[in-house]
Amino acid sequence: MQLSDLGQRICILGPSNSGKSTLAEAIARKRDLKIVHLDQLYHVPNTDWKPRPIDEFVALHDAAIAGDCWVMEGNYSKCMPQRFLRATGLILLDISTPASLLRYFRRTWFERERRGALEGGHDSVKWNMIYHISVTTQKSRKRYSIMFDQIDLPKVRLSSINTINKCYEQWGLKR
C-alpha cells in the first residue's frame, strides 16, 4: 500500500511505546498534514500526566477530527467511533509487549526530548504504566485486531519493529 492510499485523515493506533508519535510526525512532514497527539489532548499540560475532565477531552478530540487534513495518533477507545467516521485511512502498530516495555524504559531513562511529549511534563518510570503495557494492552490488542479486521477503510497493520522500519523506507519517511 502506498502512503497516499490512506488519504488525508489518518489514524494511527497501537500499544504504548510502539512508535505512534514518531510515525505520525514523519507522515505529517511528508504529507503536510496537521499532527494530533491524543495524549496531549487527554492530559493537562505542565502536570505529571494528569487527565483532563472527560467532556473536555472529547470536545478537544471532536474539534481536532473536524479538520480536513490530519494524522492522529493514540487510542482512547471512547472517541474511536466518531474518529473512524472522519478518517480516510488507518495504521495499526502491533509490536510485542516486550518491545513496548523496552521502548518505554529507553524513552523514560534516555530521551529528554521525545515526540508527542506533554508540554511541561516529565517522563519517568511508573508502575501503573508498566502494568498498563504488560496487562491492559493485552486486552486492547485483541479488541483492536477485531476492530481493524472489521473497519472499511484503507488500512495497514505493522506487526513488528522490522515491518515498521520497512514502511519508513517504502514510504520515503524520515524519523
C-alpha positions in Angstrom: 0.0 0.0 0.0 1.2 3.5 -0.8 1.0 6.2 1.8 -1.3 8.3 -0.4 -3.8 5.4 -0.4 -4.5 6.3 3.3 -5.9 9.7 2.3 -5.8 13.0 4.2 -7.1 11.9 7.6 -5.0 9.1 9.0 -5.5 7.4 12.4 -2.5 5.5 14.0 -3.4 3.1 16.7 -1.2 0.7 18.8 0.2 -0.1 22.2 2.0 2.4 24.3 5.6 2.9 23.1 5.0 1.3 19.7 6.2 4.3 17.8 2.9 6.0 17.0 4.1 9.6 17.7 7.3 9.1 15.6 5.4 7.7 12.7 2.7 10.3 12.9 5.3 13.1 12.8 7.1 11.5 9.9 3.8 11.2 7.9 2.7 14.7 8.8 6.0 16.1 7.5 5.9 14.1 4.3 2.2 14.7 3.5 1.9 18.3 5.0 -0.8 17.2 7.4 -1.6 18.6 10.9 -0.5 16.2 13.6 -2.6 15.5 16.6 -1.2 13.6 19.6 -4.2 12.4 21.6 -2.1 12.1 24.8 -1.6 15.9 24.6 -5.4 16.4 24.3 -6.2 14.0 27.1 -3.7 15.3 29.7 -3.4 18.7 31.3 -0.1 20.4 30.2 2.5 21.2 32.8 1.4 18.3 35.0 2.7 14.7 35.7 0.2 13.3 33.1 -3.0 14.4 34.9 -6.1 13.6 32.9 -8.5 16.3 31.8 -12.2 16.0 32.6 -13.6 13.6 30.0 -16.0 16.0 28.5 -13.2 18.5 27.9 -11.1 15.8 26.2 -14.0 14.7 24.0 -14.6 18.3 22.9 -10.9 18.8 22.1 -10.9 15.5 20.2 -14.0 16.3 18.2 -12.7 19.7 17.3 -9.4 18.1 16.0 -11.2 15.5 13.8 -13.3 18.2 12.3 -10.3 19.4 10.3 -9.8 18.5 6.7 -6.2 17.1 6.8 -4.6 15.4 9.8 -2.7 12.4 11.1 -3.9 11.5 14.6 -2.0 9.1 16.9 -3.3 7.5 20.0 -6.1 5.1 21.0 -8.7 6.4 23.5 -11.5 3.9 22.6 -14.2 6.2 23.8 -13.7 8.5 20.8 -12.9 5.9 18.2 -16.4 5.8 16.6 -16.5 9.5 15.7 -12.8 9.4 14.7 -13.3 6.5 12.3 -16.3 8.2 10.7 -13.9 11.1 9.7 -10.8 9.0 9.0 -9.7 8.1 5.5 -7.1 5.6 6.5 -5.9 3.5 9.4 -2.5 2.3 10.6 -2.3 -0.3 13.4 1.1 -0.8 15.0 1.1 -4.2 16.8 4.5 -4.7 18.2 5.1 -7.2 21.1 4.7 -6.4 24.7 8.5 -6.9 25.5 9.4 -4.5 22.7 6.9 -1.9 24.1 8.4 -2.3 27.6 11.9 -2.0 26.3 11.0 1.2 24.4 9.2 2.6 27.5 12.3 2.2 29.7 14.6 3.6 26.9 12.2 6.6 26.5 11.9 7.4 30.2 15.6 6.9 31.0 17.4 8.3 28.0 15.1 10.5 25.8 14.7 14.0 27.1 13.1 15.4 24.0 10.6 13.0 22.6 7.8 13.2 20.1 4.3 13.6 21.4 5.5 14.6 24.9 3.3 16.5 27.2 4.1 20.2 27.4 5.9 20.8 30.7 5.6 17.2 31.6 8.4 14.8 32.7 8.5 11.2 31.7 9.6 8.8 34.5 9.1 5.1 35.1 5.8 4.5 36.7 4.4 1.2 38.0 0.9 1.9 36.6 2.4 2.4 33.1 4.3 -0.9 33.4 1.1 -2.6 34.4 -0.8 -0.9 31.5 1.8 -2.1 28.9 2.1 -5.6 30.4 -1.6 -6.3 31.3 -4.1 -3.8 29.9 -2.6 -3.7 26.5 -3.1 -7.5 26.0 -6.9 -7.0 26.3 -6.8 -4.0 24.0 -4.6 -5.8 21.4 -7.4 -8.4 20.8 -10.1 -5.7 20.6 -8.1 -3.6 18.2 -7.3 -6.6 16.0 -11.0 -7.4 15.6 -11.9 -3.8 15.0 -9.1 -3.5 12.4 -10.4 -6.5 10.5 -14.0 -5.1 10.5 -13.3 -1.5 9.6 -13.9 -0.5 6.0 -11.0 2.0 5.4 -7.7 1.7 3.6 -5.6 0.2 6.3 -2.2 -1.3 7.1 -1.1 -3.4 10.1 2.6 -3.2 11.0 3.2 -6.1 13.4 6.9 -5.8 14.2 9.6 -3.2 14.5 11.1 -4.5 11.3 7.8 -4.1 9.4 7.6 -0.5 10.7 11.1 0.2 9.6 10.4 -1.2 6.1 7.3 1.1 5.9 9.5 4.1 6.6 11.7 3.1 3.7 8.9 2.2 1.3 7.0 5.5 2.1 10.2 7.6 2.0 9.7 8.8 5.6 12.4 10.4 7.8 12.4 10.0 11.6 
